[in-house]
Amino acid sequence: QVQVVESGGGLVQAGGSLRLSCSASGSSFSIDHVDWYRQPPEKQREWVAGMPGSGVSSVTGRFTVSRDNAKNVVNLEIDSLKPEDTGPYYCTVRGLRNIRGTLLAFDIWGQGTQVPVSS
């Protein structure tokens, strides 16, 4: 079984920066893609940024996704935070598991980490 856990959330002031981490753990798996989503209050979940599993980093506006030194950890750095960035942030990991020689695709979401931004 592959597990995905986000961390790094917490109250921040507008204008500041924050780094969230997404850690995937388990056995015999490879990562194809990692994406970050968020769900602002009273809005639908929306895509924030992402990158291929083989990537090093990717920048989308104020959002930078990068691989940590640990192989299965991907960070999301948010710069110039705004109150409208408030909400839970989720990481989703897509990849393949090797189960007794058979490759099975997976797409697993973490439980999310809260990011409240004060004005």
N, C-alpha and C positions, 0 to 999 in steps of 0.2 A: 504494500500500500504506500502511496506517495502522499505526504502531508505538506501543506503550504501554510506558513505562518507569517503574518505581517507584524512589524514592530516599529517603534519610533514616533508614534503619534503623541499628541499632547498640546496643551494650550500655547499658542504663539501670538505675538503681536503683529499687526499689519506692518508690512515692510521688511519683515525678517525672512529668514530662510529655515528650511526644515528638511531633514533627510529621513525618509522611511526605508525600511528594509523588508525584503521578501525572501524567506528562506524555504527551500524545498528539501525535504528529507525523505529517505526511503532506501530501497535497494534496487539495483539493476534497472536504472532508468536513465534516459537522456532527455534533455530539454530542447524543444523546437522553437518555442516562442514564449515570452513573458510580457504580459500587459498589465497596466495599472488602470483602474477605473475609480470613479468616485460618485457619490450620490448627494448632491446639495439638498438642503432641506426643501421638501415639497416639490422636488424635481425628480426626473427619472435618472437612473444610473447612466453615466456618460464615460466614454473612453478618454483617458488622459494622455498616455504615452506608452510606448512599448518597444521591444527590440527582439531580434532573433536570438535563439539560445547561443549561437556562435558569435554573437556580437560583443563589442567592448563597451560602447556607449551610443546613445542616441539622444538628440536634443529636439524638443518640440516646444518652441516658445520659451516659457519660464520653467519648463519641466525637462529635467535631464535624467535619463535612465542609464545606469551603468552597472557593470558587473563588479562585485566585490572581489577581494583577493580569494575568498572562499569560493569554490567552484559553483556551488548552487545557491548563491546569494546575489540578488539583484536589488540595487538601491534606486529610489526615486528621490531626486532632490528638487525642491520647489523654491524658487527665488521670488523676491518681491511679493510676499504673500499678501493677499487681499481678503477682506471679510467674506467675499463670495467664494473663496476657496474652502470654506468651512464644510465639513461633512465627513462621513466615513470613507476611507480609501481602501480599495481592495486590490489584491494581486491575483492574477490568474496565470497558471502555468500549463502549457500544452506540451506534450511530449510522448515518448514511447517507453513502455515497460517491457522488460524481457522476462517472460514467465515460462520457465522450462523450455527455452528455445523459441517461443512464440512471442512476436512483438505485438503488443496491444496499445492502442492510442489512449491517452487520458487527457482530460481538461479539468483541472481542479482549481477551485476558488478558495482563498483564505477567508477567515472570519471577519477581516477588516480591522482597521485601526483608526481611531477618531482623531480628527484634526480640527479643533476649534480655533478660529482666528479672531482676535479681538481688535476692534478699531481704535 
